[in-house]
Amino acid sequence: MPDISGEEVCRLTRKESDVPIIMLTAKSTEDDLINGIVIGADDYVTKPFSPREVVIRAKAILRRLRRVNSGNHLSFNEGKLTVDLLKKEMTLNNQIIPLTPIEYKLLIAMASYPGRVYSRLDLLEKIQDDGSYFEGYERSVDTHIKIFGKRLKQILATQNLF
């Protein structure tokens, strides 16, 4: 691309949209692949590539999107875990799991694209309503995920699911 790098296009697109991104590139090192995923690509394919492979990868991403975006609910583990997007609540085996507003935003951000790798900064941008954040707050994402994970683990243990 003559005027702007593919990485920059990916980064700018991801700030504005959750549209699926598959990077098709000649850059083939492990560091290039990791960087591509970290900046927001959903998949990374290096040249030379098989057009059939790219089509299959695109179909897989779209299949996950359809599952995730089917109506006002997200559903996982054959419906045992659901997120009601209208009520902003999560249920596990029909038991409501209380979420803080930040936990809900983190859950939606990560559940919308299963398998995508997020940087702390990506998640921080998703949970800050006004888009402002301070670099020192990046580690707060770790704390929110850790606390939510512990609480969820306790709930799963009480239902003999963990």
C-alpha positions, 0 to 999 in steps of 0.5 A, a space after each residue: 500500500 503506497 500511502 499507509 501501511 496495512 498495520 495502520 489501516 488495521 489499527 485505525 479501522 479497529 478503533 472505529 469498527 468491529 468489522 472482521 479483518 483478515 490481513 493478507 501479507 508478505 510479512 511472515 515472521 512470528 513477530 509480524 503475525 503476533 503484531 497483526 493480531 494484537 493491533 486488531 486483525 481477526 486472522 493473518 494469512 501470509 503470501 503465498 496463500 491459497 484462495 480457498 484457504 482465505 475463503 474458508 478462514 473468512 467463512 469461519 469468522 463470519 460463522 462465529 459472527 452470526 452465532 455471536 450476533 444472533 439477536 439480543 443474546 450471546 450464548 455459549 456452552 450449548 446455552 448454559 452460559 448466556 448474556 442478555 444484551 438488553 438486560 445487560 445480565 449474564 446467566 449460568 444455568 439460568 442463574 443470574 451472575 451479577 456483573 459490575 458495569 466494567 465487567 459487563 463491558 469487558 465480557 461483551 468486548 471479549 465475547 463478541 469475537 471469541 478467539 481474538 487477542 486483545 491488548 490491555 489498551 484495546 480493552 481499556 478503550 472499550 470500558 472507558 465511555 468517553 474514550 479518555 484513559 490514562 496509560 497507568 490504568 492499563 493494569 486495572 484491566 488485569 484487576 477487573 478480569 482477575 476479580 471477575 474470574 475468581 467470582 466466576 470460578 466460585 460460582 462454577 465450583 458451587 454448581 460442580 461445573 469447575 
